[in-house]
Amino acid sequence: MKLRIANGPSRRSLGTAFGLGLLAALGQEPFGAWYIALPAFVMLMHLVGNSPTARHSAVLGWVAGAGYFALALSWIVEPFLIDPVRYAWMAPFAVIFLSGGLALFWAFAGALAGRFPNRVLGFALTLTAAELARGYVLTGFPWALVGHLWIKTPVAQIAGLIGASGLSLMVLLPAALIALCRLVPALIGASLWLAGLAYGLFTLSQPMPPDTANMLRLVQPNAAQSMKWDPDAAKTFLDRQLAFTAAEPAVDLVIWPETALPYLIDRHPELWRMISAAAQGGRVALGLQRVEGARGWNNLTVIGPDALPEASYDKHHLVPFGEYIPFGDIAYNWFGISAFAAQAGASYSAGQGPVVLNLGPKLGKVLPLICYEAVFPQDLRGTERPDWLLQITNDAWFGTISGPFQHAAQAQLRAIEQGLPLVRVANTGVTAVYDARGRETASLPFGIASYLDARLPGALPATWYSRYGETPILVLLCGLGLLLIARRPAPTA
């Protein structure tokens, strides 16, 4: 007799779903094992889509999602190990609550799949829609999307048409067609994957614009997170970055990573002159903490040759519970609780939104992204089209195993979506330059203190995705959904 939990799926089915979720997560960086993840998704489509009830589908979807996110987001324990004596006990709870919470999107997709006459194909559409929603609900968290398994393959070029959610559909719909276990649908599914590969190879073979004349210097100070704000180590990190900035030959723009300045600039205004002098007439873009009164912002400032700030951007898409506490200001205004309020200096304040910085006729217009903002494709829309993208980040929080590499891969995808070169400068790595098709043109080894001089690649014309955003994939999902519903068999007399 098979054991069942509360009249739900059997223990064997639950174990299978969890294991398939783990295998599917191997498609994410640093594994990049798409050849394991794709068969896992085929089997998952079959398992969930052939469940006897919507409730079974929801439970199996949740269990598979829990396994998927537990492995893909295992780096979430790393911030709690910076000070293990105080915070290590929280690490298991972070994994459990994050993976279990995000798995609810997969559970909801499984439940909705039961509304379709063909639950296997329905689950492919509802899971794609759930992954899309994950990037927006409660400020969004589109990390480790299903479609990210394509990032290191030519298929990723489809993102220039229909974005990361389109890549998810390019995983799930062919997988569902194969999971139907019928010859014609399986051939169609396999053909879709081959078509995606062919499109990507063709796109990558097309001519590229020449590199610009701008020479950039990417500074990677490699400041360990446990020492980053240590007063005794602060001068060491500052001197290291000044030395890298002053190295010969001089360049057009030197870039320091997120919160690279270990001092508050309003208390040490002499730092403007020191940094500018090291740049020898070039500009410096650096991450710092900007303070006005009790409020503080995670900021990028560009210093000109005259040692004065020329442009400034405040990070607007903050990390919940990391950079701010949701409803912290409300708690202060209503109840006088200041421990979580940005206005009382207890967390960062959010900037006004995406801003394109004009760095002059030579360096052109750049859209800055600070850390976490690069995982949100919507944060790259709503402004005039820039000439290039710049991400500064401090990935020391994410450890050395998977987090920094997943973060860098998502930034790489933003270059493909927009058809723009992206420069990524990270405290400990990954520090790299990507061309407008997302190909890495230069990089530094991970986890070393060094700098990299590289030319800024040229930009491509605006992509379809940069013009229309999520509209094409939404239209496609709605159209496919209506087609499935329209094929519902007529009731028998």
Residue pairs with C-beta under 8 A, 6 or more apart in sequence:
2 10
2 11
2 12
3 10
3 11
4 10
4 11
5 11
5 14
8 14
8 55
8 56
8 59
9 17
9 51
9 56
9 59
9 60
13 47
13 56
13 60
14 59
14 60
14 63
16 43
16 47
17 44
17 47
17 48
17 60
17 61
17 63
17 64
17 67
18 63
18 64
18 66
18 67
19 67
20 40
20 41
20 43
20 44
20 47
20 64
20 67
21 40
21 44
21 63
21 64
21 65
21 66
21 67
21 68
21 69
21 70
21 71
22 67
22 68
22 70
22 71
23 36
23 37
23 39
23 40
24 37
24 40
24 41
24 44
24 64
24 68
24 146
25 31
25 37
25 67
25 68
25 69
25 70
25 71
25 72
25 144
26 33
26 36
26 37
26 40
26 71
27 33
27 34
27 36
27 37
27 38
27 148
27 149
28 72
28 144
28 148
28 149
28 402
28 406
29 148
29 151
29 152
29 402
29 405
29 406
29 408
29 409
30 401
30 402
30 405
30 406
32 149
32 152
34 149
34 150
34 153
37 149
37 171
38 149
38 171
38 175
38 193
41 146
41 171
41 172
41 175
42 175
42 178
42 179
43 179
44 64
44 175
45 120
45 123
45 124
45 172
45 175
45 176
45 178
45 179
46 120
46 179
46 181
47 60
47 64
48 57
48 60
48 61
48 64
48 110
48 113
48 119
48 123
49 57
49 113
49 118
49 119
49 120
49 121
49 122
49 123
49 176
49 179
50 119
50 120
51 57
51 60
51 110
51 114
51 119
53 114
54 110
54 111
54 112
54 113
54 114
54 115
55 111
57 110
57 111
57 113
57 114
57 119
57 123
58 107
58 108
58 110
58 111
59 107
59 110
60 110
61 103
61 106
61 107
61 108
61 109
61 110
61 111
61 123
61 127
62 100
62 103
62 104
62 106
62 107
62 110
63 103
64 103
64 106
65 99
65 102
65 103
65 104
65 105
65 106
65 107
66 99
66 100
66 103
67 99
68 99
68 103
68 106
68 144
69 98
69 99
69 102
69 103
69 144
70 95
70 99
72 143
72 144
72 402
72 406
73 95
73 98
73 99
73 102
73 143
73 144
74 95
74 401
74 402
75 398
75 399
75 401
75 402
75 403
75 406
76 91
76 94
76 95
76 98
76 403
77 91
77 92
77 94
77 95
77 399
78 397
78 398
78 399
78 403
79 87
79 322
79 397
79 398
80 87
80 88
80 90
80 91
80 94
81 87
81 88
81 91
81 399
82 225
82 226
82 397
83 226
102 134
102 141
105 130
105 131
105 133
105 134
106 127
106 130
108 126
108 130
109 123
109 126
109 127
109 129
109 130
110 123
110 126
110 127
112 122
112 126
113 119
113 122
113 123
113 125
113 126
113 127
114 122
115 122
116 122
116 125
116 126
116 481
116 484
116 485
117 484
117 485
117 487
117 488
117 489
118 180
118 484
118 487
120 176
120 179
120 180
121 173
121 176
121 177
121 180
121 484
122 481
122 484
123 172
123 176
124 169
124 172
124 173
124 175
124 176
125 169
125 172
125 173
125 477
125 480
125 481
125 484
127 146
127 168
127 172
128 146
128 165
128 168
128 169
128 172
128 173
128 473
128 477
129 477
131 142
131 145
131 146
131 147
131 165
131 168
132 165
132 168
132 470
132 473
132 474
132 477
134 140
134 141
134 142
134 145
135 141
135 142
135 145
135 164
135 165
135 376
135 377
135 378
136 378
138 320
139 317
139 320
140 376
140 378
142 164
142 375
142 376
142 377
143 375
143 406
143 410
144 406
145 164
145 165
145 167
145 168
146 167
146 168
146 171
146 172
147 159
147 164
147 165
147 166
147 167
147 168
147 169
147 170
147 171
148 164
148 167
148 406
148 409
148 410
148 413
149 171
150 156
150 158
150 167
150 170
150 171
150 196
151 409
151 410
151 412
151 413
151 438
152 409
153 197
153 200
154 197
154 199
154 200
154 201
154 203
154 204
155 167
155 170
155 193
155 196
155 197
155 199
155 200
156 167
156 200
156 413
156 416
156 438
157 199
157 200
157 203
157 204
157 416
157 437
157 438
158 166
158 167
158 170
158 196
158 199
158 200
159 166
159 167
159 413
159 416
159 417
159 465
160 203
160 416
160 417
160 419
160 463
160 464
160 465
161 463
161 464
161 465
161 472
162 169
162 464
162 465
162 472
162 473
162 476
163 377
163 417
163 465
163 469
163 470
163 473
164 377
164 413
164 417
165 470
165 473
166 465
166 472
166 473
166 476
169 473
169 476
169 477
170 192
170 193
170 196
173 189
173 192
173 480
174 188
174 189
174 190
174 192
174 193
175 189
176 189
177 185
177 186
177 188
177 189
177 192
178 185
178 186
178 189
178 190
180 186
203 437
204 437
204 439
208 435
208 436
208 437
208 457
208 458
208 460
209 436
209 457
209 458
209 459
209 460
210 458
211 455
211 456
211 457
211 458
212 364
212 455
212 456
212 457
212 458
213 362
213 455
214 252
214 253
214 362
214 363
214 364
214 455
214 456
215 251
215 252
215 253
215 453
215 454
215 455
215 456
216 251
216 252
216 253
216 254
216 255
216 423
216 433
216 453
216 454
216 455
216 456
217 244
217 245
217 247
217 251
217 253
217 254
217 255
217 451
217 452
217 453
218 255
218 423
218 424
218 425
218 431
218 433
218 444
218 451
218 452
218 453
218 454
219 241
219 244
219 245
219 254
219 255
219 256
219 257
219 260
219 425
219 451
220 257
220 425
220 426
220 427
220 428
220 429
220 431
220 444
220 448
220 449
220 450
220 451
220 452
221 237
221 240
221 241
221 244
221 256
221 257
221 260
221 427
221 449
222 427
222 428
222 429
222 447
222 448
222 449
222 450
223 233
223 237
223 262
223 396
223 427
223 428
224 396
224 428
225 394
225 396
225 397
227 233
228 237
228 259
228 262
228 394
228 396
228 427
229 262
233 262
234 262
234 263
237 260
237 262
238 261
238 262
238 263
240 449
241 256
241 260
242 274
242 275
242 278
243 278
244 254
244 450
244 451
245 254
245 256
245 275
245 278
245 279
245 284
246 278
246 279
246 280
247 451
250 279
250 280
250 281
250 282
251 282
251 453
252 282
252 283
252 362
252 363
253 282
253 283
253 284
253 285
253 359
253 363
254 278
254 279
254 282
254 283
254 284
254 285
255 284
255 285
255 286
255 390
255 392
255 423
255 425
256 284
256 285
256 286
256 287
256 392
256 425
257 287
257 392
257 393
257 394
257 425
257 426
257 427
257 431
258 287
258 298
258 300
258 370
258 371
258 392
258 393
258 394
258 427
259 287
259 288
259 289
259 298
259 394
260 286
260 287
260 288
260 392
260 427
261 271
261 286
261 287
261 288
261 289
263 271
264 289
264 291
265 271
265 272
265 288
265 290
265 301
266 291
272 303
272 307
272 308
272 309
273 307
275 284
275 286
275 303
275 307
276 284
276 303
276 304
276 305
276 306
276 307
277 307
278 284
279 303
279 305
281 305
282 305
283 302
283 303
283 304
283 305
283 310
283 359
283 363
284 302
284 303
285 300
285 301
285 302
285 303
285 368
285 390
285 392
286 300
286 301
286 303
286 392
287 298
287 299
287 300
287 370
287 392
287 394
288 299
288 300
288 301
289 296
289 297
289 298
289 299
290 296
290 297
290 299
290 301
290 312
290 314
291 297
294 343
294 344
294 345
295 342
295 343
295 345
295 349
296 342
296 345
296 348
296 349
297 314
297 315
297 348
297 349
297 351
298 314
298 315
298 318
298 323
298 348
298 370
298 371
299 312
299 313
299 314
299 315
299 370
300 312
300 313
300 315
300 368
300 370
300 390
300 392
301 309
301 311
301 312
301 313
302 309
302 310
302 311
302 312
302 357
302 359
303 309
303 310
304 310
310 359
311 357
311 358
311 359
313 351
313 355
313 357
313 368
313 370
314 349
314 350
314 351
314 352
315 323
315 348
315 350
315 351
315 370
315 371
315 373
316 350
316 351
316 352
316 353
316 354
316 373
316 379
317 350
317 372
317 373
317 376
317 379
318 324
318 347
318 348
318 350
318 372
319 371
319 372
320 326
323 347
323 348
324 342
324 347
324 348
324 349
324 350
325 340
325 346
325 347
327 340
328 340
328 341
328 342
328 346
328 347
329 341
329 342
329 343
331 337
331 340
331 341
332 338
332 340
332 341
332 343
332 344
338 344
338 346
339 346
340 346
340 347
341 347
342 348
342 349
342 350
343 349
353 382
354 367
354 379
354 380
354 381
354 382
354 383
355 367
355 368
355 383
356 365
356 366
356 367
356 383
356 384
356 386
357 365
357 366
357 367
357 368
358 364
358 365
359 365
359 366
364 386
364 387
364 388
365 384
365 386
365 387
365 388
366 386
366 387
366 388
366 389
366 390
367 380
367 383
367 386
367 388
367 389
367 390
368 390
368 391
368 392
369 379
369 380
369 389
369 390
369 391
369 392
369 411
369 414
370 391
370 392
370 393
371 391
371 392
371 393
371 394
371 395
373 379
373 391
374 391
374 393
374 407
374 410
374 411
374 414
374 424
375 407
375 410
375 411
377 413
377 414
377 417
377 465
377 469
378 469
378 470
380 389
380 414
380 417
380 418
380 466
381 466
381 469
385 462
385 466
386 420
387 420
387 459
388 420
388 421
388 422
388 423
388 456
388 457
388 459
389 414
389 415
389 418
389 420
389 421
389 422
389 423
390 422
390 423
390 425
391 411
391 422
391 423
391 424
391 425
392 425
392 426
393 407
393 424
393 425
393 426
393 427
394 426
394 427
394 428
395 403
395 404
395 407
395 408
395 426
395 427
395 428
395 429
395 430
396 427
396 428
397 403
398 404
398 407
400 428
400 446
400 447
404 426
404 428
404 429
404 430
404 446
405 430
407 430
408 424
408 426
408 430
408 432
411 422
411 424
411 434
412 422
412 434
412 438
412 440
413 438
414 422
415 421
415 422
415 434
415 435
415 436
415 437
415 438
416 437
416 438
417 463
417 465
417 466
418 436
418 462
418 463
418 465
418 466
419 436
419 437
419 459
419 460
419 461
419 462
419 463
419 466
420 436
420 459
420 460
421 433
421 434
421 435
421 436
421 456
421 457
421 458
421 459
422 433
422 434
422 438
423 433
423 434
423 456
424 430
424 431
424 432
424 433
424 434
425 431
428 446
428 447
429 444
429 445
429 446
429 447
429 448
430 443
430 446
431 443
431 444
431 452
432 440
432 442
432 443
432 444
433 440
433 441
433 442
433 443
433 452
433 454
433 456
433 457
434 440
434 441
434 457
435 441
435 457
435 458
436 457
436 458
436 459
436 460
437 460
441 454
441 457
442 452
442 454
443 452
444 450
444 451
444 452
464 472
465 472
